């Protein structure tokens, strides 16, 4: 039996996590066995995300205490929470990828990202975004294109000048 003190500690921990997290994504974990939940926690941890199965009444209370009343209404049925402290996209991506890997998606319930309540469709769109590394690579490729083109144009001009100077030198050599 969980004591009142233990429940208060759990609510306090959840309040701290809700305050600190930049992204909070709720998903229904029904159908997952203990091994799968452990694998999901490990995968999330490796990605810098914390996944926790919560008791709805305690999580709802903690959410209300920190001013996330909209989030508190989503704690219905089996609920797992992914907390993202550094990257707002990673929690959604981790849960989405986990569902794809097991060929049975984890249904999103909603969440908060940077203080804004998001619905299921917005969370799915967030999960579909390219990773930060992909975006940086695309940006660098886009920036590199014009520079490489300029290099080719300048090299072509220099090649033309070299050919012209070579012909002039040949003509002078023939004349002499």
Secondary structure by P-SEA (a helix, b strand, c coil): cccaaaaaaaaaaaaaaaaaccbbbbbbcccccaaaaaaaaaaaaaacbbbbbbcaaaaaaaaaaacaaaaaaacccbbbbbbbccccaaaaaaaaaaaaaacccccccbbbcccccccaaaaaaaaacccaaaaaaaaaaaaaaaaaaaaaaaaaaaaaaaaaaaaaaaaaaaac
